[in-house]
Amino acid sequence: MLYFSDQPARLDSVDDEQYQELKRFKTDCKDRGLYEVYDSHSQFKEKFYRHLQLKLNEHQMFTSVDGAELVDPVPLSKESRLPELTEEAKILLKEASLDDNGIIMYLRHLGGTDLQTNGKNLIDDQSRRVVAKWESALQLLIEEELVIERGYKGEIFEITERGFQVADSL
């Protein structure tokens, strides 16, 4: 797992030869899909945490009991089929992937409907047409197994491993 900061640097403080070598190294790594770029320390923390979880989940210690295979983790590759998602579904999935806990809350109340994740309510207009679009987006993520229901009232959902993989590829 390689991470490169995208924050600007003063070019007069950088050795030009080393900078050119770094650019060649990044190009070589990028061609093989080996690195991520981050803009801030918090973004690095989120990406590293998520990727570390994915790597740990792929480890043999977590995939087998007494030598018996439990799951066959398949990382999302360029050849994998990406689900066809609406724009709202893409926004919802991406926002949920940025939430520390990967939680989506779908709440219906007297004042209307809320679809919340990552500290945001994505339904900003309570007209039935707008609410229906966002409900459809959530349903699509459920059908594609990118989120899973938690609880029993259909109000709390968590992003799945595949959901994180798809969100990272958007």
Order of alpha helices (4+ residues) and beta strands (2+ residues): beta-alpha-beta-alpha-alpha-beta-beta-alpha-beta-beta-beta-alpha-beta-beta-alpha
